[in-house]
Structures are given as structure tokens and as C-alpha cells.
Amino acid sequence: MKEFIIPKNNYLAEDMKGYYNSDYIGYQKPENPDFINHLKNMTRQYDELDLAPDFVEVFEIAYRDISQIVKKERIDDCAIVVVPRSKKESSYVRSQLVFKKIISCVADKLELANATDAIKRVKDTRTTHSWRMENNTGEMPYVGITKDTCELKTSSFRNKDVILVDDIYTKGVFVAEDCAQSLLDFGAKRVILYVIAKTRDEK
């Protein structure tokens, strides 16, 4: 697991610490964590049974990493929140929400506050990683998009340190940053981002 810092920007009022497990190099490239693409399940090509090996792999990674983050950051009262998918949650079938289920299981196993439903998308946004998709409706990320397109269950994270979890972080997309700032604006004490993979920065 590696650390990185997301510097403050238009979306984020203060620098945010981040952690990630693997580099995201590109789908089907050697050593790339392709299980992330399987879990996105964009065209519903996989059912839940197909995704069982990916469930186990991500659970083991996230369980180990999040427990280390809690210890390293000396977090006493921690809520686990998941960055929502780009489309309204009601438009997905269960096999497309497996990543969120995995993180919910991790939170329960670690006996941390399970706030994986704290941010629920209720209005479509544009899918940034697949912008060529047909019917990819909705706005691209803008400041405040989380508050405009999601319902936030503030009681589940208010006055807590939050570990905000996503599958992939890509610099310059700003979805995670906007989610983090929304959590802070609604009472989170601190937000730390944890992602399974981070897209390699261009050099």
C-alpha cells in the first residue's frame, strides 16, 4: 500500500491524504488489477456468481489495507463511506453494486461504522471512465456535483473520521475530491481517501 497527497483545489478546501494498493496501468495490460473492470460490470455481462473470485480478492485487499490505515492514522471513531457510481443507484442491478457490498462487508468485519450508504446517487452524472458509452447522460464533474446529484445521510458520518473508498482514483477527474468536500461540509471531522488502484500519473 502506498500513500499520496491530493492537494487542495477548486473542489477541495484542504489537502487530503490518500492511500492506494495498486497502480492502474490499463485494462488487460500485464499486472493490471483487471478485477476492478469486472466489478464495474458496465454492460451487465457478469452475474454475482461470476464475480465471486473478484469479491474475495478485493475483500482481502481492502480488509488488510483499511485495518492498516486505521492503525497508522490512529483513528478511534471511523466511518467507512463509498464513492457512489455515476448513475442513479436505482438504475443498477445487484451485480453492478458488488464493490459497494464488498466494502460494506469489510466495514462490518472490522467493526467500523458502516456508512457505505451515506452518499446515494439519485441523479445521473456522466461516466468519466467510459465517455464513449451510448446514452452516457449527465454532467461531467463540477464543484458541488455530489450535493446536487446525491442524497447524503449525514448522521452516519457526522463528527467522525471518514475513510472514503473508491475502486480507482484518477488525477484530474475530481469525483472523489467533491465527495470528500461534501462530507466535510456536512460534519465529517477528517476524510482520508482509500482506493484499490490509482491511475499512473503521466510523466
Secondary structure as the mmCIF struct_conf table of DSSP 4:
data_model
#
loop_
_struct_conf.conf_type_id
_struct_conf.id
_struct_conf.beg_label_comp_id
_struct_conf.beg_label_asym_id
_struct_conf.beg_label_seq_id
_struct_conf.end_label_comp_id
_struct_conf.end_label_asym_id
_struct_conf.end_label_seq_id
STRN STRN1 LYS A 2 ILE A 6
BEND BEND1 ASN A 10 TYR A 11
BEND BEND2 ALA A 13 GLU A 14
STRN STRN2 MET A 16 TYR A 24
TURN_TY1_P TURN_TY1_P1 TYR A 27 GLN A 28
BEND BEND3 LYS A 29 LYS A 29
TURN_TY1_P TURN_TY1_P2 PRO A 30 GLU A 31
TURN_TY1_P TURN_TY1_P3 ASP A 34 ASP A 34
HELX_RH_AL_P HELX_RH_AL_P1 PHE A 35 LYS A 40
TURN_TY1_P TURN_TY1_P4 MET A 42 THR A 43
TURN_TY1_P TURN_TY1_P5 GLU A 48 LEU A 51
HELX_RH_AL_P HELX_RH_AL_P2 ALA A 52 LYS A 72
TURN_TY1_P TURN_TY1_P6 GLU A 73 ARG A 74
BEND BEND4 ASP A 76 ASP A 77
STRN STRN3 CYS A 78 VAL A 82
HELX_LH_PP_P HELX_LH_PP_P1 VAL A 83 ARG A 85
BEND BEND5 SER A 86 LYS A 87
HELX_RH_3T_P HELX_RH_3T_P1 GLU A 89 SER A 91
BEND BEND6 TYR A 92 TYR A 92
HELX_RH_3T_P HELX_RH_3T_P2 ARG A 94 GLN A 96
BEND BEND7 LEU A 97 LEU A 97
HELX_RH_AL_P HELX_RH_AL_P3 VAL A 98 LYS A 109
TURN_TY1_P TURN_TY1_P7 LEU A 110 GLU A 111
STRN STRN4 ALA A 113 ASN A 114
TURN_TY1_P TURN_TY1_P8 THR A 116 ASP A 117
BEND BEND8 ALA A 118 ALA A 118
STRN STRN5 ILE A 119 ARG A 121
BEND BEND9 LYS A 123 LYS A 123
STRN STRN6 THR A 125 THR A 125
HELX_RH_3T_P HELX_RH_3T_P3 THR A 128 SER A 130
TURN_TY1_P TURN_TY1_P9 TRP A 131 ARG A 132
BEND BEND10 MET A 133 MET A 133
TURN_TY1_P TURN_TY1_P10 GLU A 134 ASN A 135
BEND BEND11 GLY A 138 GLY A 138
STRN STRN7 GLU A 139 GLU A 139
HELX_LH_PP_P HELX_LH_PP_P2 MET A 140 PRO A 141
TURN_TY1_P TURN_TY1_P11 VAL A 143 GLY A 144
HELX_RH_AL_P HELX_RH_AL_P4 ILE A 145 THR A 149
STRN STRN8 CYS A 150 LEU A 152
HELX_RH_3T_P HELX_RH_3T_P4 THR A 154 SER A 156
TURN_TY1_P TURN_TY1_P12 PHE A 157 ASN A 159
BEND BEND12 LYS A 160 LYS A 160
STRN STRN9 ASP A 161 TYR A 169
TURN_TY1_P TURN_TY1_P13 LYS A 171 VAL A 173
HELX_RH_AL_P HELX_RH_AL_P5 VAL A 175 ASP A 185
TURN_TY1_P TURN_TY1_P14 PHE A 186 GLY A 187
BEND BEND13 LYS A 189 LYS A 189
STRN STRN10 ARG A 190 THR A 199
HELX_LH_PP_P HELX_LH_PP_P3 ARG A 200 GLU A 202
#
